[in-house]
Every structure is written in C-alpha cells, then in structure tokens.
Amino acid sequence: MEHDGQLELYAAVAGQLKEAHARVRALQVPEGVRMALTRKLLVITAVAKHDLADAARRLESFTVDLDEGRMPAGER
C-alpha cells in the first residue's frame, strides 16, 4: 500500500514540476531571473531523487512564490 502512495506522490510531483517549468519559460522576465528560477526547479528535481516529500514541500513553496510574484534577484 505504501508503495502505491509513493508512486502517486511521484506522479504528482513530476506533473507539477513539468507545469512549473512551463510557467517559468512563459514568464516575461529578464534572463537572469529566468535562470535563477530554473536553477531552483533543478534543485527541487534533484531533491526528489532522494526525498520526495521534501521536494513536494519545496515545489509547493516555489509555486506559491511564483503565484504571488516573488522573484529571485537575477544575475546581472
């Protein structure tokens, strides 16, 4: 049973990551900001390989920040 829950969580996180990447690509922001956001998503992807629940929490926080317009400072 626990294995099924893990698979469902993995599928949910994978779908949310895909959606988050698409949202970042569509943003009208300076390239430095886009790169910073993409790096954050890559870190979340790496975390998902070792701790899926932590990755889900990080992704939720990332999505909330994106929804509320909180952007990282871009490289100049």
NUSE-475561 format. One record per residue (C-alpha): x, y, z; residue in one letter. Coordinates in pm, 1 decimal, decimal comma. Example, Ala and Ser with C-alpha at 12.3 -4.5 7.8 and 13.67 -1.06 7.14 Angstrom:
        x        y        z residuo
   1230,0   -450,0    780,0       A
   1367,0   -106,0    714,0       S
# end
This chain:
        x        y        z residuo
      0,0      0,0      0,0       M
    271,6    249,6     93,5       E
    438,7    187,0   -241,5       H
    120,6    298,5   -424,1       D
    115,4    621,9   -225,3       G
    477,4    685,7   -315,4       Q
    400,6    631,9   -684,3       L
    106,6    871,7   -666,4       E
    323,5   1134,9   -496,7       L
    595,3   1084,6   -757,3       Y
    343,3   1130,6  -1039,9       A
    200,5   1442,2   -874,9       A
    543,5   1598,8   -819,7       V
    652,2   1513,1  -1175,6       A
    341,1   1676,9  -1318,4       G
    381,1   1984,9  -1100,8       Q
    748,0   2016,0  -1197,0       L
    655,6   1999,2  -1564,4       K
    393,2   2268,7  -1514,8       E
    633,6   2487,9  -1314,6       A
    898,6   2464,0  -1587,2       H
    640,4   2567,4  -1848,2       A
    532,2   2862,6  -1634,9       R
    891,0   2978,8  -1590,5       V
    954,8   2953,9  -1966,4       R
    645,3   3166,8  -2033,3       A
    736,4   3445,3  -1790,1       L
    826,0   3785,5  -1929,3       Q
   1125,1   3843,3  -1700,9       V
   1494,1   3919,2  -1752,0       P
   1701,6   3616,3  -1849,2       E
   1887,8   3625,6  -1516,4       G
   1563,0   3586,5  -1324,5       V
   1453,4   3301,9  -1551,9       R
   1788,5   3128,3  -1494,7       M
   1756,3   3166,3  -1116,1       A
   1405,3   3020,2  -1123,4       L
   1519,7   2732,5  -1344,7       T
   1806,6   2655,6  -1105,8       R
   1557,4   2639,1   -818,0       K
   1348,7   2390,3  -1014,5       L
   1658,3   2181,2  -1091,6       L
   1742,5   2170,8   -719,9       V
   1387,6   2054,6   -643,3       I
   1423,1   1787,3   -912,8       T
   1748,8   1666,3   -756,1       A
   1589,9   1659,4   -409,6       V
   1304,1   1448,2   -547,2       A
   1550,9   1169,6   -623,7       K
   1632,4   1135,8   -252,6       H
   1339,2   1281,3    -56,7       D
   1014,9   1302,9   -248,3       L
    815,8   1455,0     38,3       A
   1071,6   1735,2     83,1       D
   1068,2   1800,0   -291,0       A
    689,0   1827,6   -281,9       A
    711,1   2083,3      1,3       R
    978,9   2283,0   -181,0       R
    779,2   2277,7   -502,4       L
    467,3   2398,3   -321,7       E
    665,9   2688,9   -174,5       S
    815,3   2766,8   -516,6       F
    468,4   2770,4   -673,9       T
    328,5   2999,7   -404,0       V
    619,2   3240,8   -456,0       D
    559,4   3233,4   -831,4       L
    183,9   3288,3   -787,0       D
    249,4   3585,8   -559,7       E
    508,9   3737,2   -792,7       G
    806,6   3686,5   -563,2       R
   1102,9   3652,9   -796,2       M
   1467,0   3594,2   -711,7       P
   1717,5   3863,0   -795,7       A
   1853,3   3784,9  -1139,5       G
   2218,6   3773,5  -1226,5       E
   2333,5   4091,0  -1387,8       R
# end
